[in-house]
Amino acid sequence: NDRHAFALSPGKDKFEGRYERSVAQVYAASVDVVKRNGAVERETNINTSTNLVKSIEGKVNNRKVWVRVEPVDANVTSVKVQVRTKGGGTDLVLTQELQKQIAIELATR
């Protein structure tokens, strides 16, 4: 969402998936997954110079979750998922699980 959050562990802390779906479809699936697993706290539209980026902030299992959805090109949309613990550490298991659930949600729509 173009805001920054402190992290204690360096290295990979987010996962990206790319889907041949519209931004609206990927965003709706992402919101549904976050709501099903926890709560959505904020939804944001970020206007960059070239496209519209949508983001979701939420809480799942007492973890802070960020999801960023943006077009890669006319046919492909990127979704990035990032999770932080209360102390600023990463939770790669939850990050991967949410990413997988978004993919499943898109496959069943």
Secondary structure as UniProt FT lines:
FT   STRAND          14..19
FT   HELIX           23..37
FT   STRAND          39..47
FT   STRAND          52..60
FT   TURN            61..62
FT   STRAND          63..71
FT   STRAND          77..84
FT   TURN            86..87
FT   HELIX           92..107
//
